[in-house]
């Protein structure tokens, strides 16, 4: 029975776990940058206003 194989696979498993965590972190950073860019671009959209302020002021609440 070879016990050394189990120890070496644990070390490589740890390296794989570290790599997976690094990839997850970089993905989260990309997602965060994309979210900030989306929010900043949404802030630049002009708000639509109607010439008639009464439009949309009455809401029918009956089903």
C-alpha positions in Angstrom: 0.0 0.0 0.0 1.4 3.4 -1.0 0.7 6.1 1.6 2.9 8.8 -0.1 0.4 9.1 -2.9 -2.3 10.3 -0.5 0.0 13.0 0.9 1.0 14.3 -2.5 -2.6 14.4 -3.7 -3.5 16.5 -0.7 -0.8 19.0 -1.6 -2.0 19.3 -5.2 -5.6 19.5 -4.0 -4.6 22.5 -1.9 -3.0 24.1 -4.9 -6.1 23.5 -6.9 -8.2 25.0 -4.1 -6.0 28.2 -4.0 -6.2 28.5 -7.8 -10.0 28.1 -7.7 -10.2 30.8 -5.0 -8.0 33.1 -7.0 -10.2 32.6 -10.1 -13.4 33.3 -8.0 -11.8 36.5 -6.6 -10.9 37.8 -10.1 -14.4 36.9 -11.3 -16.0 38.9 -8.4 -13.7 41.8 -9.2 -14.8 41.8 -12.9 -18.4 41.5 -11.8 -18.0 44.5 -9.4 -16.4 46.6 -12.1 -19.2 45.7 -14.6 -21.8 46.6 -12.0 -20.2 50.0 -11.2 -20.0 50.7 -14.9 -23.6 49.9 -15.4 -24.7 52.0 -12.5 -22.6 55.0 -13.7 -24.1 54.7 -17.2 -27.6 54.5 -15.8 -27.0 57.8 -13.9 -26.4 59.5 -17.2 -29.8 58.6 -18.6 -32.1 61.7 -18.7 -35.4 61.4 -16.8 -38.5 61.5 -18.9 -40.9 64.1 -17.9 -44.3 64.9 -19.3 -45.6 68.3 -20.2 -48.8 67.4 -18.4 -48.2 66.6 -14.7 -51.7 65.1 -14.3 -50.7 62.1 -16.4 -50.2 59.1 -14.2 -51.4 60.8 -11.1 -54.6 58.8 -10.9 -54.1 55.1 -10.2 -57.0 52.6 -10.5 -56.8 50.4 -7.5 -59.9 48.2 -8.3 -59.2 44.7 -9.5 
